[in-house]
């Protein structure tokens, strides 16, 4: 029998060290809720999970972009709906002023009403904006057509949904409304003059409805993209969870097993040390 090197004790110590390392790793997973806490836990799994997390975060931001874009289109649509109401009233006023039963004084009053209504139409075009972005004309100071708006709706650079340029929902952009506004302000329009502008109001309404249709189509496209991205994000997060998250049932069972092995290892180590005492009996 040899006493200088206690091989059995060394083996027991090595096993105990390995078991304690396994216990620490198991406790880390149980406390964090993650199966992968560091690259050494699963290097390839970590790389895949991180890529999935980045993809999910990118899609999450795109969803936020989409919700903002939907709000923008709703603002533009509601503003043009009010402008459409204004043009409806203007058409009624023109019809009222065109009949022989309306006096010249009445036509002057109607002219003032029409001028005020069209001024409000211009005010709506000037004031309608989202976060400072003008929607119905180029800017506060310019009545030219609006600029194209590109909404980032995905993780790739070309994942864009656009609201085209060309909305000019003011008396400069709606056929004949600028002339009607100017003429109405003079208060000297005849029944024939009012009658001559009826077709222009109809054309203006058609143009306004065309812009509203474009905005509505863009909103539908945005909402469809949002539904798709929300489904994508859910599936991607589920895929990441399979790789990164710990299975508590399995890990709890593993922890209990390692704990029992550690206790057995402590007993084995004490027995390995006790074996050396047999040598003392031989020397007595």
C-alpha positions as CSV (number, residue, x, y, z in Angstrom):
1,X,0.0,0.0,0.0
2,X,1.2,3.5,-0.8
3,X,0.7,6.6,1.4
4,X,2.9,9.3,-0.3
5,X,0.4,9.8,-3.1
6,X,-3.3,9.3,-2.4
7,X,-4.5,8.6,-5.9
8,X,-8.1,7.8,-4.8
9,X,-8.3,11.2,-3.0
10,X,-6.9,13.0,-6.1
11,X,-9.5,11.4,-8.3
12,X,-12.3,12.3,-5.9
13,X,-11.0,15.9,-5.7
14,X,-11.0,16.1,-9.5
15,X,-14.5,14.8,-9.8
16,X,-15.7,17.1,-7.0
17,X,-14.2,20.1,-8.9
18,X,-15.9,19.1,-12.1
19,X,-19.2,18.6,-10.3
20,X,-18.9,22.0,-8.6
21,X,-18.3,23.7,-11.9
22,X,-21.4,22.0,-13.3
23,X,-23.4,23.1,-10.3
24,X,-22.2,26.7,-10.8
25,X,-23.2,26.6,-14.5
26,X,-26.6,25.1,-13.6
27,X,-27.3,27.8,-11.0
28,X,-26.3,30.5,-13.4
29,X,-28.8,29.2,-15.9
30,X,-31.5,28.8,-13.4
31,X,-31.0,32.3,-12.0
32,X,-30.7,34.1,-15.3
33,X,-33.3,32.1,-17.2
34,X,-30.9,31.7,-20.1
35,X,-29.3,28.5,-21.3
36,X,-26.6,30.5,-23.0
37,X,-25.0,33.1,-20.7
38,X,-21.5,33.2,-22.3
39,X,-20.0,32.1,-25.5
40,X,-18.5,28.9,-24.0
41,X,-22.0,27.7,-23.1
42,X,-22.8,27.3,-26.8
43,X,-20.7,29.3,-29.3
44,X,-22.7,28.5,-32.4
45,X,-26.0,28.8,-30.6
46,X,-25.0,32.3,-29.3
47,X,-24.1,33.5,-32.8
48,X,-27.5,32.4,-34.1
49,X,-29.4,33.7,-31.2
50,X,-27.7,37.1,-31.4
51,X,-28.5,37.3,-35.1
52,X,-32.1,36.5,-34.4
53,X,-32.3,39.1,-31.6
54,X,-30.9,41.8,-33.9
55,X,-33.4,40.8,-36.6
56,X,-36.3,41.0,-34.0
57,X,-35.1,44.4,-32.8
58,X,-34.9,45.7,-36.3
59,X,-38.4,44.5,-37.1
60,X,-39.6,46.0,-33.8
61,X,-38.3,49.4,-34.9
62,X,-39.9,49.0,-38.3
63,X,-43.2,48.3,-36.6
64,X,-42.9,51.5,-34.7
65,X,-42.1,53.3,-38.0
66,X,-45.2,51.7,-39.5
67,X,-47.5,52.8,-36.7
68,X,-46.1,56.4,-37.1
69,X,-46.7,56.2,-40.9
70,X,-50.2,55.1,-40.4
71,X,-50.9,58.0,-38.1
72,X,-49.4,60.3,-40.7
73,X,-51.7,59.0,-43.5
74,X,-54.7,59.3,-41.1
75,X,-53.9,62.9,-40.5
76,X,-53.6,63.6,-44.2
77,X,-56.9,61.8,-45.0
78,X,-58.9,63.5,-42.3
79,X,-57.6,66.9,-43.3
80,X,-58.6,66.3,-47.0
81,X,-62.0,64.9,-45.8
82,X,-62.6,68.3,-44.2
83,X,-61.5,70.1,-47.4
84,X,-63.9,67.9,-49.3
85,X,-66.7,69.1,-47.0
86,X,-65.7,72.7,-47.6
87,X,-65.9,72.2,-51.4
88,X,-69.3,70.6,-50.9
89,X,-70.5,73.7,-49.2
90,X,-68.9,75.9,-51.8
91,X,-70.8,74.0,-54.5
92,X,-74.0,74.6,-52.6
93,X,-73.2,78.3,-52.4
94,X,-72.5,78.5,-56.1
95,X,-75.9,76.9,-56.9
96,X,-77.6,79.2,-54.5
97,X,-76.0,82.3,-56.1
98,X,-76.7,81.1,-59.7
99,X,-80.5,81.2,-59.4
100,X,-82.6,84.2,-60.3
101,X,-84.3,84.3,-56.9
102,X,-81.1,85.4,-55.2
103,X,-80.5,89.1,-55.2
104,X,-77.3,91.0,-56.0
105,X,-76.8,91.7,-52.3
106,X,-77.3,88.0,-51.6
107,X,-74.7,87.1,-54.1
108,X,-72.2,89.6,-52.5
109,X,-72.8,87.8,-49.2
110,X,-72.4,84.4,-50.8
111,X,-69.2,85.6,-52.5
112,X,-67.8,86.6,-49.1
113,X,-68.7,83.1,-47.7
114,X,-67.1,81.4,-50.6
115,X,-63.9,83.4,-50.2
116,X,-63.8,82.6,-46.4
117,X,-64.4,78.9,-47.1
118,X,-61.6,78.7,-49.7
119,X,-59.3,80.7,-47.3
120,X,-60.0,78.0,-44.7
121,X,-59.2,75.3,-47.3
122,X,-55.8,76.9,-47.8
123,X,-55.3,77.2,-44.0
124,X,-55.9,73.4,-43.7
125,X,-53.4,72.7,-46.5
126,X,-50.8,74.9,-44.7
127,X,-51.3,73.6,-41.2
128,X,-51.7,69.9,-41.8
129,X,-48.4,68.3,-40.8
130,X,-46.9,65.3,-38.9
131,X,-43.9,66.2,-36.7
132,X,-43.3,69.3,-38.8
133,X,-43.6,67.4,-42.1
134,X,-46.2,69.1,-44.3
135,X,-48.6,66.7,-45.9
136,X,-50.9,68.6,-48.2
137,X,-48.4,71.0,-49.8
138,X,-44.6,71.5,-49.9
139,X,-44.1,73.7,-46.8
140,X,-45.7,76.4,-44.7
141,X,-44.3,79.0,-47.0
142,X,-44.7,77.2,-50.3
143,X,-48.0,76.1,-51.9
144,X,-46.2,73.8,-54.3
145,X,-46.8,70.0,-54.4
146,X,-45.8,67.9,-51.4
147,X,-42.6,65.9,-51.5
148,X,-42.3,62.1,-51.7
149,X,-42.2,60.3,-48.3
150,X,-40.4,57.0,-47.9
151,X,-41.3,54.8,-44.9
152,X,-38.7,52.3,-43.7
153,X,-40.7,49.1,-43.2
154,X,-38.2,46.4,-42.8
155,X,-34.6,45.5,-41.9
156,X,-33.3,45.9,-45.4
157,X,-32.5,49.2,-47.1
158,X,-35.0,48.5,-49.9
159,X,-37.9,47.6,-47.6
160,X,-39.7,50.9,-48.3
161,X,-43.3,51.9,-48.7
162,X,-43.8,55.3,-50.3
163,X,-46.4,58.0,-50.3
164,X,-45.9,59.7,-53.6
165,X,-45.3,63.3,-54.2
166,X,-47.8,65.6,-55.8
167,X,-50.4,66.5,-53.2
168,X,-51.3,70.1,-53.6
169,X,-54.6,70.4,-51.7
170,X,-54.9,74.2,-51.9
171,X,-56.5,76.7,-54.1
172,X,-53.3,76.9,-56.2
173,X,-53.4,73.1,-56.9
174,X,-57.2,72.6,-57.2
175,X,-58.4,73.5,-60.7
176,X,-60.1,76.9,-60.8
177,X,-60.3,77.4,-57.0
178,X,-57.7,80.2,-57.1
179,X,-59.7,82.2,-59.6
180,X,-62.9,81.6,-57.7
181,X,-61.4,82.7,-54.4
182,X,-60.1,85.9,-56.0
183,X,-63.4,86.7,-57.9
184,X,-65.5,85.9,-54.8
185,X,-63.5,88.4,-52.8
186,X,-64.5,91.3,-55.1
187,X,-68.2,90.8,-54.3
188,X,-69.2,91.7,-57.9
189,X,-69.9,88.2,-59.4
190,X,-73.1,87.7,-61.4
191,X,-75.3,84.6,-61.5
192,X,-73.5,83.5,-64.7
193,X,-70.1,84.0,-63.0
194,X,-71.0,81.7,-60.2
195,X,-72.5,79.2,-62.6
196,X,-69.3,79.1,-64.6
197,X,-67.3,77.9,-61.6
198,X,-69.5,74.8,-60.9
199,X,-67.5,72.5,-63.1
200,X,-64.3,73.7,-61.5
201,X,-65.6,72.7,-58.1
202,X,-66.5,69.3,-59.5
203,X,-63.0,68.9,-60.9
204,X,-61.4,70.1,-57.6
205,X,-63.5,67.4,-55.7
206,X,-62.4,64.7,-58.1
207,X,-58.7,65.7,-57.7
208,X,-59.0,65.8,-53.9
209,X,-60.7,62.4,-54.0
210,X,-57.8,61.1,-56.1
211,X,-55.2,62.2,-53.6
212,X,-57.3,60.7,-50.7
213,X,-57.4,57.4,-52.7
214,X,-53.6,57.4,-52.9
215,X,-53.2,58.1,-49.2
216,X,-55.8,55.4,-48.4
217,X,-54.0,52.9,-50.6
218,X,-50.7,53.7,-48.9
219,X,-52.3,53.3,-45.5
220,X,-53.7,49.9,-46.5
221,X,-50.2,48.8,-47.6
222,X,-48.7,50.0,-44.4
223,X,-51.2,48.1,-42.3
224,X,-50.7,44.9,-44.2
225,X,-46.9,45.3,-43.8
226,X,-47.5,45.9,-40.0
227,X,-49.5,42.7,-39.6
228,X,-46.8,40.7,-41.5
229,X,-44.0,42.2,-39.4
230,X,-45.7,41.5,-36.1
231,X,-46.1,37.9,-37.1
232,X,-42.4,37.7,-38.2
233,X,-41.3,39.3,-34.9
234,X,-43.3,36.8,-32.8
235,X,-41.9,33.8,-34.8
236,X,-38.3,35.1,-34.6
237,X,-38.5,35.7,-30.8
238,X,-39.9,32.2,-30.5
239,X,-36.9,30.8,-32.5
240,X,-34.5,32.8,-30.3
241,X,-36.2,31.5,-27.2
242,X,-35.7,27.9,-28.2
243,X,-31.9,28.5,-28.6
244,X,-31.2,31.0,-25.8
245,X,-33.7,30.3,-23.0
246,X,-33.3,27.6,-20.4
247,X,-35.7,24.7,-20.0
248,X,-36.4,25.0,-16.3
249,X,-37.7,21.5,-15.9
250,X,-34.7,19.9,-17.5
251,X,-32.2,22.2,-15.8
252,X,-33.8,21.7,-12.4
253,X,-33.4,18.0,-12.8
254,X,-29.8,18.5,-13.9
255,X,-29.1,20.7,-10.8
256,X,-30.6,18.1,-8.5
257,X,-28.5,15.4,-10.1
258,X,-25.3,17.4,-9.8
259,X,-26.1,18.3,-6.2
260,X,-26.5,14.6,-5.3
261,X,-23.2,13.8,-7.1
262,X,-21.5,16.5,-5.2
263,X,-22.7,15.1,-1.9
264,X,-21.6,11.6,-3.0
265,X,-18.2,13.0,-4.1
266,X,-17.7,14.6,-0.6
267,X,-18.4,11.2,1.0
268,X,-16.0,9.5,-1.5
269,X,-13.3,12.0,-0.7
270,X,-13.6,11.3,3.0
271,X,-13.4,7.6,2.4
272,X,-10.3,8.0,0.2
273,X,-8.6,9.8,3.0
274,X,-9.7,7.2,5.5
275,X,-8.0,4.5,3.5
276,X,-4.6,5.9,4.5
277,X,-5.4,5.1,8.1
278,X,-5.2,1.4,7.3
279,X,-1.4,1.8,6.9
280,X,-1.1,3.0,10.5
281,X,-2.6,-0.3,11.6
282,X,0.0,-2.2,9.7
283,X,2.8,-0.2,11.5
284,X,1.3,-0.7,15.0
